[in-house]
Amino acid sequence: MLPALLLPAGVGASPGSYQVSPRCDGRSGCYSSIAAALKQAVTVPAGQWVNIRIAAGDYREKVTIGRSRTRLIGAGAARSRLRHDAVAKTSRAFHRDGWGTPGSATLTINADEVIVRDLTVENGFNYLANDALRRDDPNRIAEAQAVALLLDIDSDRVLLDRVALKGYQDTLFANGHRALVRDSLITGNIDFIFGNGMLWIERGELRSRPRSAPMVKDEIQSYIAAPSTPAGQYLGIVVQGARLTREADVLPNSVALARPWHPTTRFPDGRYADPDAIGQALFIDCWMDAHISDRHWTSMAGTARDGSKSIIFEPQQARFFEAGSRGPGARHVDIGMNWRPDRDIDGLRVRFLNGWKPGS
């Protein structure tokens, strides 16, 4: 039996309550891995919440939450850490369509009403070492996307509260419906918040990380967001009241707020960049450090019908907007961004929630 300080009240005493700890042996509702606790949780009747409490420690595993009404509660993001190091190049087998990027995710959420709180989720792939290799080096991995969190296609009403999502390229993949990230840290460098889902990031910190390649002054080398929002969807990625910070070695004027991602998609007449992925990104009342480019937004290449990356999608074609920016990176030059949201931010949030009360 575990010491009382590791076994919260009610854990092991009733269905739907589980403890995860490196010291657990499977008895009394206590497990040594998060995956083992989730496997047991699916036996709880549908509609009932299950609570999985994760003691301080490092858990090296790939985890999928496929059960609705699941709470994953750590002992604090600095103390409870879920880690894996999968990379897109070798992760196709983990995804139903053989797509390595989502297959690399350390944590996948594919359910309705899920809460993750007080936990670090990290993809520990050594991006910087790989990035430092020459492009013609046979050891260099070209498909270096390494997702920490995947919000998969059946996810909705997901709350991420006081979490740390850590990675480099493609840290957070929003590929489902609604998710709210609150008072949390997200780190990365290339398109580290991306996808076609509806994602609202409230307060917290978005921390840009360096590249290994030599950086050129005033050249954009990193990108915070890469939305692929469907043209008919009213909301993409909203960042409200967050701090946009940087690690050491991230140069001033080197990071774009967003670029428009048009995913390569198979159509009846071929495989090419989706023309209807009209990305939406809103940055509202954010503090920005000096690493943010004075252009703020930038372009992104897409796949042409002949398979080449010859199509350039400009930010002016997307739905990008900011308001209330402050700090050294709030300065910007006019590059002709004319799109405006169709309602005030409070009204947009009400529409996004649509009766959902996160955390309840």
N, C-alpha and C positions, 0 to 999 in steps of 0.2 A: 504493500500500500504506500502511496506517495505521502510525503509530509503534507500537513494541512495547508501550508502556504502555497503549494503547487496545485492544489485541488480546490478550485472555487466552489462556493456553496452551490449545491444542486447537481454538480457534475458527477456522473456515475450513479446518481440516485433516481433519475427519471429519464425516459426516452427523449432523445433530441438534444441532450447536453453531453459534450465530449471535451476531453482535455488532451492536448498534444504536448509532449515534452520529450526531450532526449532520454529522460529517465523512466519513461513509461514502458510497460510490458504487455499492454493489451487488456489488462484486468481493470475492472471497475470503471469502464468507460474511458480509459486512458490509452493513448496510442503514441507510438514513437514517430509517426509520419502524418503529415496533413492528409495525404492521399488515403491512408488507411481509415482515418476518421470520416472522411467524405464517403468512402465506400460503405461504411456502416450507416451513415446518415440517410442513405437512400432507402433504408428499410422503414424509416419513420413515415407515417401516413402523409399523403400529399395534403397541402394546405396548412400543415403545422410548421412553425419555425424550428429550425435546428441551430444550435449555438456551438461553435467549435472554437475553443479558447486555446491559444497557442502560447506556451510558456516561452520565456527568453531562451534564445539559442539560434543556431544556424541549421536550416533545413534545406538540404540540397536535393531537390526533386522537381519534376514537371507536374503541375497540378491542374486539374480541370474541375470546375464547378458546373454541374449539369442539373442540379436540383434546385428548383425555385424555393424561395424563403430560406436561404442559408445565410448565416452570419459567420464571418471568419474574423476573429478578434484576437489581435496580438497583445503583447505586453508593452507595446511602444515601438515605434518604427526603428529606434536605435537599438532595441533589444531583441525583437523577434524578426528574423530575416529569412525569407524564402528566396533561394538562389538556384540558378541553373545557367549553363553556358552554351546552349544550342545556337546554331547559326543557320541561316536559310539554306546554304549550300548543301547541308547534310540533314535537313529536317523535313523533306517532302513526305516521308512515311508517316509523320505525325498529323497530317492534314487530309481531310476527306477527298480533296481534289488534287492532292499531290503538290500543293503550293508551299514552298519552303518558308516564306516570310511568316505567315501565321503559324506554321508548324513549329517555328523556333520559340514560341512563347513559353515563358516560365510559368505564368498563370493564365489559364483560359477561363473566361466566364461565359457560359452559354445558357443562361436561365433568367427568369423574371424574378424581381425582388431579391436582390443579393446585396449584402452589406459587407465591406471589407474595411477594417478599422485598425489603426495602431500597428501597422505591419510594413516592413520593407519587402518589395518585390523587385528582384534584380536579375538582369541577364548579364552574366559575367564574361561573355565572350571577349577575348583580348583584341578589341577593335584597334587600339592604338598600335599594337605590334604588327597587325596585319596591314594597317594603313601605311605603315612606314616602309613596307616592301615595295620595290619597283613594280610597275604594272606588268612587266614581262617576266617577273619572278614566278617560277612554276609553283611555289609555295603560297603565293598570294591568293586569297579567296575573293573572287569577284562578287559573289552574292553574300555580302557581309551584313545583311540585315539581321538583327538579333533583338527580337521583341521581348520586353519584360511582361507586359499585360496585353492580352487580346480580349477585346469585347466582341464576342462572336455574334453570328447573325441572329440568334434567338435570344440574345440578351436584351433586357429592358429594365428600367427602374433600378439601376445599379448605383449604389452610393459607395464612394471611396473617400474615407474620412481619416485625416491625419496619417496618410500613408506616404511612403517614399517609393517612387517608381524610378528605377535606375537603369540606364543603358547608354548606348551611343547612337547607333542608327536605328530608327523605327522603334523607339521605346514603348510607346502607347499606340496600339492599333484599334481605333474605334470603327468597328465593322458591324455594329448592331443597331439598336434603337437608342433609348435615352440613358445617359449616365451623367452623374454629378460627381465632380472631384472637388473636395472641400478641404481647405487648410492643409495642403499637401505639397510635397516636393516632387518635381519631375525633372530628370536630367537627361541630356543627350546632345547630339550635334546635327545629324542629318535627318530632317523630316521627323523629328522625334515625337511629334503628336500628329497623327495622320489618319485618314480614312473617310468613309462616307456616312458614319453614324452621327447622332446628335449628342454632342459632348459639351457640358457646361463646366468650366473650371473656375472655381470661386475662391478668391484670395490665394494664399500659398505662394510658391516660388517655382519659376521655370528657370533652371540653371543650364546655360549653354556650356558645353565641354569642348576641349580643343581637338584639332586634327593633328596627325603626325606629319602630313605633308607641309613643306615650307609655305608659310602664309605670305601673301603679298598685301602691302598696305592698301586699304580701301577696296579690296576685292572680297565679294561675298563668297564665303566658303561653307557656311552652315545655315540651317533653316529650322525655325522652330516648328511651324505647322505646314502640313501639305494636305489640305482637305480635298476630297473628291466627291463633294456633296452632289447628289442628283439634282438636275435642274428643277424638278417639281417639288423638292423638299425645302421647307422654309428655313431650316436651321442646320448649321454645320458645326463648327467649333467656335465656342464663345469663351473668351478669357476675360474675367471681370475682377478688378481689384487685386491683381497678382503683381509680384515683383519679378522682373525679368533681369536675372543676374548672370554672372559668368565666373568660370574657374580661371585660375592663372593661365597665362599663355593664349587666351582668347583675345585677339586684337580688337582695338576699337574699330567700329564701322565695318564689321565683318560678318554679321549675322542678320538675315532677313526674318521679318515676322512670319511671312508665309509665302508659298509659291503654289501655283495651281497644278494639282496632280490629276491627270487624265489616264486612268489605269488601262493597260493593254487588255482588251476584251475580245472574246470571240463572238462574231456576228455571222449571220447567214452568208454574207458576201466577203468574209475574211476576218483577220485578226489585227486589230489596230486600236489606237487610243480612243477611248469612249468620248465622243463629242458632247454628250449630255452630262458629263461630270463637271458641273459649273461650281467649283469649290466656293464655300462660304466660310470666312473667318472674321470674327469681330474681336477687337481688343479694346476693352472699355475700362477707363480709370485705372490704368496700369502704370507702375513706375518702371522705367527702362534705363538700364546702365548704358555706358558709352559703346558697348559692343554692337548695339543695334544700328544697322546701316541707315544712313540718312535717306536712302531710297525707300526703306521700310519693306517694300514688297519686291519680288523678282519673278522672272520667268522660269519655265520648266519644259524640258524636251518631252515629246511624246512619240509613240510608235506610228510610223506611216504604214500605208497598205503594203509597201514593198518590204516591210520589216526593219527599215532603218529608223534611227531616232532623229528624223529630220524635221519633225513638226515642232515648232516653238509656240507654246501657249503663254501669252503675256498676262501679267497680273491685271491689266485693265479689262481683260475679258472675264475675270472672275468676280466674285462678290466679296470683296475685301473692304473693311472699314475699321476705323479707330476713332475714339473720342476720349477726351480727358487724359491723354497721355502726359506724363511728367518725368523729370529726371534727365540726365545727360543724353539719353538715347531718344528723347521725345522730339528732338529737332528732326526736320525732314525737308527734302526737296519735293516740289510738285512734279509728279510723273503722270498726272492726268487720271487719278482715281476718282471716278464720278459716281459709282454706285452708292446708294444709301439704303439702309434697312427701312422696311415699310412701317415700322412702329417703334415706340420708345422701348428702352431696354427692360423696364419693369413689366410692360405688357408682353414683351417677348418671353420673359421668364415665366410668367403666368401661363402662357400658351404652351411652353415647353413642359412645365410640370403637369398641367392638365389634371389637377386633382391629386397628383402624387405628393405625398408628404414624406420626404426623405428622412430616414432614421426612425420613423414611427413603427 
